[in-house]
Every structure is written in C-alpha cells, then in structure tokens.
C-alpha cells in the first residue's frame, strides 16, 4: 500500500483530521510517546513538528528504511508491536491508529503489550475501523457479494480486518486493563470528506487529491455527515488511561 504513497502527501493529510483535537487534549509534551504501527510515519512527523516527542515502530522493514532515507533524524524503527523493546512503565503515551484490527487472532496481545510499556497514568489513543450504519447497510453487503464471486471464480480470499461498534471498542480496551476516558469518531472534520467513503468505493475518489472525493462523493459525504457523523465515520476513537 505504501509503495504508491508520498510521505509529504501523507503528512499534509493529517491536517483536518478530527483526532488532532484529542491529541492536543491528552498527549503529554514532556513524556516519551510511541506510535505503534506508524506506517509511512505521517503522524510521527506531524506530531513532532507540533512539539510532541513521538517515536514510531512498524513491522514493514522497507517502509522504515524509506523513512530513514527521507529524514535520518526520525526516531522510527522496524519491530514487532507484540514484543516491544521498551521497559515496563516507560512511556507517557501510546498511539495506535488503525492497527490492532489486522491481527486475526484478536487485539488482546498488542493491547496488553501497550499496557505493559505505559507508565501508570499513561495515555492510550486508539482507533479501529467503525462498523457504522453505512457499512452495515451498504458497504458490507456489497463486499459479501464481491467475496462470493471471488470464491466462485476460484480466487483466494484473505483476512483483512475486524470492524467494531463503539461498545466493542470500549470493551476491548477495558479488557486489557485500561480505564476509558472518552470515545468518539475518527475521520476528517470537513463534512465533504470521508475516509470511509474513500476507502470503500474507489470510484468516488478524487484522483488528484489524497483521501479526497470527487463531486459525487462530496455530495454523498455532505448529506450523510449532516445527518450524523456516526453514519460515515471511518473509525472509532478510544482514549484511555493506565490506572
């Protein structure tokens, strides 16, 4: 996925995301922060520019090498988020954005590892895909048809991710030992933008703008976002604390 993306574009896309409000409120500026599963490093770069001491780790060795070539001073490394090199109780905050849902065996192990490395009072900022109304009624039924046709044609179907309700996301975090502070949605602030629409329906994408929608997509996003942000929101956000 990252091979066709540009680091600069990913960093610019951080602007306008609703999650920034929660970062501003809950992330410490005087304690070490880790983004586990940082991908192309957009949030590591963006938040460091905002004054937050954020390091990144990802399992993709090729992407980490690319980031180091782009900026050798970046504190990013290749590694396994289920087995972090950090000591117990050593981090002030832990960021996980669209990562733990990809573990087919469930999110228990990465979340327990997050709990281990956070200091008492440390903050977890987690997002996972939201099983919203739009996905339940439209995107998922269409996806099931697509997967059925793929199986009929003899194509292999692979696990991609789990999607969660707000209650499921909260319970998952509490199961790992955290105390939930707040929950919300994760997407762009603008009503004419939607990561959910962009990811589910490529034909609604604006080919000249990363994560942007074409006119038809913008119209759909505006109508549904005006009804409720929870209709289309791509992710569920959970902010929690280690007791």
Secondary structure, 3 states (H helix, E strand, C coil): CHHHCCHHHHHHCCCCECHHHHHHHHCCCCCCEEEECCCCCHHHHHHHHCCCCEEEEECCHHHHHHHHHHCCCCCEEECCCCCCCCCCCCEEEEEEECCHHHCCCCCHHHHHHHHHHEEEEEEEEEEEEECCHHHHHHHHHHHHHHHHHHHHCCCCCCCCCCCECHHHHHHHHHHCCEEEEEEEEECECCCCCCHHHHHHCHHHECCCCCCCECHHHHHHHHHHHHHCHHHHCCEEEEEEEEC
